Amino acid sequence: MKEPRRSLRWYLLLLFSLYITQYLGISFILETLVAVLRRGGMPLERLGFVYLLGLFWGIKFLWAPVLDRYSLVKSGHFRGWLLILQSLLAISLLLTAGFDPQSGGPAVFFLCMFICFFSSTGDIAADALAYRLLTEDERGYGNAVKTGGGLLGYMLGGGVALMLYARLGWTLTLLILAAVTLLSLVQLIFLREPAHVPSRWEETGYLKRFYSYWTAPGRSRWLVLLVLYPLAISIAYGIIIPMLVDAGWNLARIGFIVNIAGALIGASAAMGAGWLIRKVGRRSMLVGTALAQGLGILLLLLPAWGRHDIFSVCLAVGALMFLHTLAATVMSTVMMDQTDNTSPATDLAMQHSLYQVVGFVASAVSVTFAGKFGYAATICAASGLAFLSLAASVKLYAPGTRRVGVSGAFSPAIDKLEA
């Protein structure tokens, strides 16, 4: 008998709590742990190994097929994965709380590897679960929750956790993070997931799935957009903190504006993005967001040209976070449209990994580019790349072109060009 479907609000609340906890762990390591270790005197060259842990998120597509193929519990395929992964993530945080970050170096690093692995794998399962729970018309809301929850999780694991550490110390901070991670387990226990669809790639192999996905007729246009779309906003994001440091802003002020106020702006924008995707359609959002990026990124010229007052900086940073959220939400929605019902974990992980790696590389290269050519030139280059992504967005839906999807044609949802 088919399980009754819960309300959209219930599903979104579950996904919201899941995405917060997935990003809470990685942000704790890349933000709070790095700050704690540096304060304790760890050399910069050794801190680089901590940042390498973020690579788990870039290569998670390599083990995503395991989640599609194997069920860990009888009731609820991806629900079962999340029940175990969330528990292991909380246990890893609890174990980390028992070691001093300064003297327990190898043990802390080893446990942080598990935190990154469990959180990145949990993100795979959460994406696949969202795909199964939501209808095509609801995907905009679901990915708004993904983006907003991720931003809040990053804020909690980074800025808030750092403030808790200053007041409560290492052990209590990690106990609080572990408790937050366990909250979603209560919701998962009462979830009734739709019946699992066995993957049609089990017999032929998942390497063939990787190949067939990207070589499908017309898929090259989607690949070009996946590479182009994150470039502009990632370059702009990569230079904002160095630019403010050079302007004489202290780190506490920068952290509040970028990591806390910026995250709240982004999370709020995500909710609006979900509504807009359903209202105006995928095409209009892709094109409109690319155009807004091209123009909005130019606001960073204010601080680049010496306008370091609070209004100018907040305007530039607020616009940047707003646009970053719009881009992430609409692209995540289209990624769901480009996913096969029999391999959601694999397909979504492939797309998200590529999108994230491009963003990481662009942010890293942007600082080097700015050092050689200046902040203003870097900002203008980022704006130009945004307009290239606009052209790629239009091309994706150009009349007369074959609309590629999971089996050679875009799903009905992506083909809704206008409301």
Buried (B, 14 or more C-beta within 10 A) or exposed (E): EEEEEBEBEBBBBBBBBBBBBBBBBBBBBBBBBBBBBBEEEBEEEEBEEBEEBBEBBBEBBBBBBBBBBEBBEEEBBBBBBBBBBBBBBBBBBBBBBEBEBBEBBEBBBBBBBBBBBBBBBBBBBBBBBBBBBBEBEBBBBBBBBBBBBBBBBBBBBBBBBBBBBEEEEBBEBBBBBBEBBBBBBEBBEEBEBBEBBEBEBBEEEBEEBBEEBEEBEBBEBBBBBBBBBBBBBBBBBBBBBBBBEBBEBEEEEBBEBBBBBBBBBBBBBBBBBBEBBBEBBBBBBBBBBBBBBBEBBBBBBBBBEEBBEEEBBBBBBBBBBBBBBBBBBBBBBBBBBBBBEBBBBBBBBBBBBBBBBBBBBBBEBBBEBBEEEEBBEBBBBBBEBBBBBBBBBEEBBEEEEEBBBBEEBBBEBBBBEEE
